[in-house]
Amino acid sequence: MIVETRHLIDAIVQQTTLLIAQLATSAGIRAPLANIADQVFLDLANEIEQQGVTREVVADMFGIALRTYQKKVNRLRESVTETEQTLWQSVLSYVREHDGATRRQVLAAFARDDERHVIAVLNDLVAGGLLYATGRGQHAAYGPTPDHNQRAMLQEQGLDTRLHLLWLEIADHPGVTRGELRKRFGDRTELVDQALATLAADHRVRAEGLGEDERFHTQRLLIPVGSEAGWETAVFDHFRAVCTAIAGKLREGGPGSGKHHLIGGTTLCFEIQPGHPCEDEVKALLGHFREQAFALWNRVSKLNQASPIAEANRIKVVFYFGQNVIRANAEESGS
């Protein structure tokens, strides 16, 4: 049983690592990953301790002595807000400090790094609006984007992201206060206030009270299919739904538990080929379930708006479904 569980954990870690790699490089982004291993260790240690496991046992699970475990946890907690310097940050700092640089100068300054990585970082910084470029190839020159243009760009992008994350937070914690939301998203407090104002103006959330104690509620959270804004929240919501369903099933004792018809999941793999008699029916499954589920969701929402549910009686039923198409001799593609 222990061996089987270890193999299961290894497989889940591998799949999660794949997902993180895709997220970190999506749309040409090179997201900083320097502190991810430490953050995973700290979060995992905290979660296991919250399950009631003693520190001695947790240390043994990680294969280290108790004293070493305690020192590592304390060190990581003290430095949890610090971010290590990445190549992305270093190149940006170099160009800013020199008030501009040619590609040749940047490559010379980072000669120890893979040239392709450095060029990719330069392209990312230009595409992200943090640097501007003139010329091409080895003769390209880079300069820092003026602060007022950069602030405007980051303000817009940050607002879009936080707006949907805040909406999700309010949906998950009805009655959450402005002060609590400012603490949870404290890196840019002004963006929190702007996002809340936008959500309230669009009638996506309802506000009660004033100041730090102002409370927020929402009847619905909907990110349209194909929406560019808020995709991060949609991905997180999908991933969380799968993880919490699996965790819920494990807490009940696994697949053989009595409530298997209420909590759990089913995975079916259909093997077809072009022209298969069931090809259209299989490929249409996602759209079919979306239409059916949204129709039910709209009926429930209308009933809840007419007769609001008291917080003490609230029961959440999270239904998750997804579809992927994997072609022979090709990379995986989602649909």
Phi, psi and omega per residue, in radians:
M1 nan -0.764 -3.135
I2 -1.105 -0.744 -3.130
V3 -1.109 -0.757 -3.141
E4 -1.099 -0.720 3.121
T5 -1.125 -0.695 3.127
R6 -1.104 -0.729 3.108
H7 -1.122 -0.664 3.112
L8 -1.109 -0.784 3.120
I9 -1.078 -0.761 3.128
D10 -1.035 -0.749 -3.115
A11 -1.168 -0.696 3.135
I12 -1.173 -0.716 3.098
V13 -1.063 -0.732 -3.133
Q14 -1.087 -0.787 -3.140
Q15 -1.176 -0.663 3.113
T16 -1.158 -0.681 3.097
T17 -1.086 -0.702 3.075
L18 -1.029 -0.787 -3.138
L19 -1.112 -0.765 3.136
I20 -1.078 -0.710 3.130
A21 -1.091 -0.701 3.114
Q22 -1.159 -0.741 3.127
L23 -1.131 -0.699 -3.060
A24 -1.208 -0.359 -3.095
T25 -2.080 0.160 -3.109
S26 -1.158 2.508 3.107
A27 0.958 0.548 3.081
G28 1.408 0.118 -3.113
I29 -1.375 2.592 2.958
R30 -2.093 1.477 -3.062
A31 -1.239 2.438 3.119
P32 -1.083 2.288 -3.118
L33 -2.207 0.195 -2.999
A34 -1.024 -0.609 -3.037
N35 -1.852 0.251 -3.006
I36 -1.203 -0.667 -3.123
A37 -1.094 -0.784 3.110
D38 -1.111 -0.695 -3.120
Q39 -1.160 -0.688 3.095
V40 -1.092 -0.785 3.128
F41 -1.032 -0.825 -3.085
L42 -1.144 -0.797 -3.140
D43 -1.119 -0.718 -3.139
L44 -1.154 -0.744 3.115
A45 -1.086 -0.780 3.130
N46 -1.071 -0.751 -3.095
E47 -1.155 -0.717 3.134
I48 -1.143 -0.722 3.119
E49 -1.100 -0.640 3.129
Q50 -1.192 -0.337 3.082
Q51 -1.359 -0.018 3.104
G52 1.677 0.135 3.139
V53 -1.440 2.372 -3.112
T54 -1.230 2.775 -3.135
R55 -1.108 -0.606 3.121
E56 -1.057 -0.750 -3.128
V57 -1.239 -0.695 3.129
V58 -1.080 -0.771 3.111
A59 -1.030 -0.726 3.136
D60 -1.160 -0.624 3.113
M61 -1.103 -0.590 3.095
F62 -1.481 -0.100 3.103
G63 1.307 0.508 3.132
I64 -2.299 2.803 3.137
A65 -1.203 2.696 -3.106
L66 -1.003 -0.789 -3.117
R67 -1.079 -0.734 3.122
T68 -1.125 -0.725 3.121
Y69 -1.069 -0.827 -3.117
Q70 -1.100 -0.734 3.130
K71 -1.119 -0.701 -3.133
K72 -1.170 -0.772 3.126
V73 -1.084 -0.786 -3.136
N74 -1.103 -0.728 3.138
R75 -1.116 -0.739 -3.111
L76 -1.221 -0.633 3.117
R77 -1.154 -0.614 3.131
E78 -1.218 -0.553 -3.054
S79 -1.896 0.311 -3.035
V80 -1.099 -0.430 -3.119
T81 -1.606 -0.087 -3.128
E82 -1.521 2.455 3.134
T83 -2.035 2.240 3.136
E84 -1.232 2.648 -3.135
Q85 -1.261 2.144 3.120
T86 -1.757 2.946 3.082
L87 -1.020 -0.705 3.128
W88 -1.004 -0.847 -3.133
Q89 -1.204 -0.661 -3.107
S90 -1.134 -0.756 3.127
V91 -1.122 -0.744 3.116
L92 -1.068 -0.780 3.137
S93 -1.101 -0.704 -3.130
Y94 -1.063 -0.842 -3.122
V95 -1.132 -0.683 3.136
R96 -1.164 -0.793 -3.093
E97 -1.119 -0.543 -3.133
H98 -1.673 0.118 3.141
D99 0.890 0.729 3.126
G100 2.017 2.640 3.133
A101 -2.830 2.689 3.058
T102 -1.445 2.875 3.095
R103 -1.076 -0.703 3.141
R104 -1.034 -0.729 -3.141
Q105 -1.168 -0.711 3.138
V106 -1.133 -0.781 3.131
L107 -1.100 -0.642 3.106
A108 -1.167 -0.693 -3.127
A109 -1.186 -0.487 -3.117
F110 -2.052 0.761 -3.074
A111 -1.108 -0.421 -3.136
R112 -1.330 -0.299 -3.132
D113 -1.626 2.719 3.099
D114 -1.058 2.211 -3.085
E115 -0.999 -0.666 -3.138
R116 -1.105 -0.657 3.135
H117 -1.166 -0.727 -3.130
V118 -1.112 -0.781 3.129
I119 -1.113 -0.699 3.111
A120 -1.086 -0.704 3.106
V121 -1.116 -0.758 3.092
L122 -1.028 -0.769 3.115
N123 -1.091 -0.707 3.116
D124 -1.089 -0.757 -3.102
L125 -1.151 -0.619 3.081
V126 -1.230 -0.815 -3.132
A127 -1.089 -0.581 3.139
G128 -1.435 -0.066 3.076
G129 1.473 0.109 -3.138
L130 -1.475 -0.429 3.039
L131 -2.252 2.721 2.968
Y132 -2.016 2.738 -3.082
A133 -2.271 2.529 2.995
T134 -2.249 2.547 -3.107
G135 1.396 3.138 -3.093
R136 -2.417 2.803 3.071
G137 1.028 -2.486 -3.114
Q138 -1.135 -0.323 -3.112
H139 -1.621 0.060 3.136
A140 -1.161 2.525 3.080
A141 -2.178 2.519 -3.063
Y142 -2.158 2.553 3.084
G143 -2.469 2.710 3.130
P144 -1.248 2.378 3.078
T145 -1.134 2.356 3.122
P146 -0.908 2.500 -3.047
D147 -0.974 -0.718 -3.058
H148 -1.170 -0.609 3.083
N149 -1.226 -0.702 -3.124
Q150 -1.155 -0.742 3.130
R151 -1.080 -0.740 -3.137
A152 -1.081 -0.738 -3.125
M153 -1.163 -0.855 -3.128
L154 -1.132 -0.606 3.104
Q155 -1.060 -0.796 -3.119
E156 -1.131 -0.849 -3.123
Q157 -1.145 -0.754 -3.130
G158 -1.110 -0.622 -3.130
L159 -1.172 -0.760 3.139
D160 -1.034 -0.815 -3.103
T161 -1.152 -0.845 -3.086
R162 -1.181 -0.555 -3.133
L163 -0.995 -0.835 -3.102
H164 -1.311 -0.609 3.088
L165 -1.153 -0.674 3.089
L166 -1.156 -0.714 3.125
W167 -1.052 -0.750 3.094
L168 -1.113 -0.733 -3.140
E169 -1.089 -0.720 3.131
I170 -1.177 -0.678 3.104
A171 -1.117 -0.645 -3.129
D172 -1.350 -0.515 -3.082
H173 -2.261 1.312 -3.137
P174 -0.969 2.336 3.136
G175 1.534 0.103 3.109
V176 -1.072 2.474 -3.058
T177 -1.573 2.835 3.086
R178 -1.052 -0.709 3.140
G179 -1.073 -0.722 3.122
E180 -1.152 -0.712 3.129
L181 -1.167 -0.640 3.100
R182 -1.113 -0.642 3.126
K183 -1.207 -0.722 -3.096
R184 -1.241 -0.513 3.136
F185 -2.120 0.867 -2.947
G186 -1.349 -0.077 -3.095
D187 -1.233 -0.470 3.113
R188 -2.469 1.405 -3.049
T189 -1.044 -0.671 -3.107
E190 -1.121 -0.553 3.105
L191 -1.237 -0.584 3.073
V192 -1.049 -0.830 -3.134
D193 -1.120 -0.719 3.120
Q194 -1.127 -0.752 -3.139
A195 -1.121 -0.727 3.105
L196 -1.109 -0.699 3.108
A197 -1.106 -0.717 3.119
T198 -1.141 -0.770 3.134
L199 -1.095 -0.686 3.124
A200 -1.223 -0.725 -3.134
A201 -1.119 -0.590 3.129
D202 -1.481 0.035 -3.137
H203 1.084 0.463 3.054
R204 -1.461 -0.446 3.035
V205 -2.289 2.755 3.111
R206 -2.008 2.309 -3.091
A207 -1.907 2.499 3.096
E208 -2.348 2.250 3.108
G209 1.672 -2.947 -3.075
L210 -2.432 2.798 3.013
G211 1.109 -2.607 -3.089
E212 -1.094 -0.468 -3.092
D213 -1.580 0.057 3.109
E214 -1.062 2.275 -3.067
R215 -1.879 2.601 -3.073
F216 -2.181 2.473 3.116
H217 -2.363 2.731 3.031
T218 -2.569 2.547 3.126
Q219 -1.614 -0.301 -3.038
R220 -2.682 2.700 3.019
L221 -2.365 1.982 -3.084
L222 -2.415 2.056 3.033
I223 -1.889 1.976 -3.043
P224 -0.995 2.566 3.082
V225 -1.046 2.279 3.124
G226 1.486 0.032 -3.118
S227 -1.157 2.350 3.093
E228 -1.351 -0.710 3.132
A229 -1.402 2.362 3.056
G230 1.496 0.163 -3.133
W231 -1.100 -0.523 3.132
E232 -1.083 -0.712 3.135
T233 -1.168 -0.701 3.135
A234 -1.094 -0.770 3.123
V235 -1.083 -0.808 3.142
F236 -1.072 -0.726 -3.118
D237 -1.122 -0.743 3.104
H238 -1.083 -0.860 -3.078
F239 -1.099 -0.749 -3.138
R240 -1.114 -0.684 -3.129
A241 -1.059 -0.758 3.118
V242 -1.129 -0.829 -3.082
C243 -1.111 -0.759 -3.112
T244 -1.222 -0.559 3.088
A245 -1.159 -0.771 3.117
I246 -1.127 -0.770 3.130
A247 -1.091 -0.696 3.115
G248 -1.096 -0.716 3.106
K249 -1.134 -0.708 3.124
L250 -1.134 -0.683 3.121
R251 -1.110 -0.519 3.136
E252 -1.425 -0.125 3.114
G253 1.942 0.112 3.076
G254 1.715 -3.033 -3.043
P255 -0.994 -0.462 -3.096
G256 -1.491 0.079 -3.070
S257 -1.257 2.831 -3.029
G258 -1.167 -0.460 -3.063
K259 -1.717 0.545 -3.049
H260 -1.101 -0.382 -3.131
H261 -1.406 -0.193 -3.141
L262 -1.836 -0.611 -3.099
I263 -2.210 2.273 3.106
G264 2.567 -2.770 -3.125
G265 -2.823 2.886 3.118
T266 -2.379 2.339 3.095
T267 -2.099 2.167 3.122
L268 -2.109 2.399 3.105
C269 -2.052 2.058 3.123
F270 -1.747 2.186 3.087
E271 -1.776 2.073 -3.092
I272 -2.348 3.093 3.049
Q273 -2.486 2.853 3.109
P274 -0.959 2.261 -3.137
G275 1.543 0.021 3.112
H276 -1.056 2.445 -3.113
P277 -0.968 -0.491 -3.111
C278 -1.826 0.164 -3.039
E279 -0.964 -0.929 -3.090
D280 -1.114 -0.674 -3.118
E281 -1.159 -0.719 3.135
V282 -1.169 -0.830 -3.100
K283 -1.152 -0.399 -3.109
A284 -1.522 0.012 -3.064
L285 -1.012 -0.812 -3.097
L286 -1.041 -0.855 3.132
G287 -1.085 -0.666 -3.136
H288 -1.114 -0.831 -3.131
F289 -1.181 -0.634 3.083
R290 -1.029 -0.858 -3.108
E291 -1.058 -0.778 -3.121
Q292 -1.166 -0.785 -3.094
A293 -1.207 -0.706 3.127
F294 -1.132 -0.632 3.106
A295 -1.087 -0.765 3.101
L296 -1.173 -0.737 -3.132
W297 -1.062 -0.713 3.113
N298 -1.135 -0.680 3.124
R299 -1.139 -0.760 3.130
V300 -1.113 -0.735 -3.126
S301 -1.088 -0.744 3.134
K302 -1.123 -0.714 3.112
L303 -1.130 -0.697 -3.136
N304 -1.206 -0.565 3.084
Q305 -1.197 -0.646 3.128
A306 -1.293 -0.631 3.139
S307 -2.348 1.511 -3.096
P308 -0.981 2.508 -3.130
I309 -1.531 2.285 3.078
A310 -1.153 2.483 -3.071
E311 -0.994 -0.636 -3.102
A312 -1.184 -0.387 -3.105
N313 -1.792 0.038 -3.026
R314 -1.229 2.231 3.035
I315 -2.163 2.168 3.122
K316 -1.715 2.236 3.017
V317 -1.973 1.887 -3.100
V318 -1.708 1.976 -3.133
F319 -1.853 2.122 -3.100
Y320 -2.048 2.381 2.999
F321 -2.543 2.655 -3.124
G322 -2.694 2.926 -3.114
Q323 -2.567 2.475 3.096
N324 -2.422 2.551 3.116
V325 -2.034 2.102 -3.119
I326 -2.020 2.003 -3.125
R327 -1.667 2.598 -3.134
A328 -1.066 2.396 3.096
N329 1.015 0.555 3.127
A330 -2.482 2.792 3.102
E331 -1.228 2.731 3.115
E332 -1.143 2.478 3.087
S333 -2.359 2.251 -3.127
G334 -1.452 2.757 3.047
S335 -2.470 nan nan
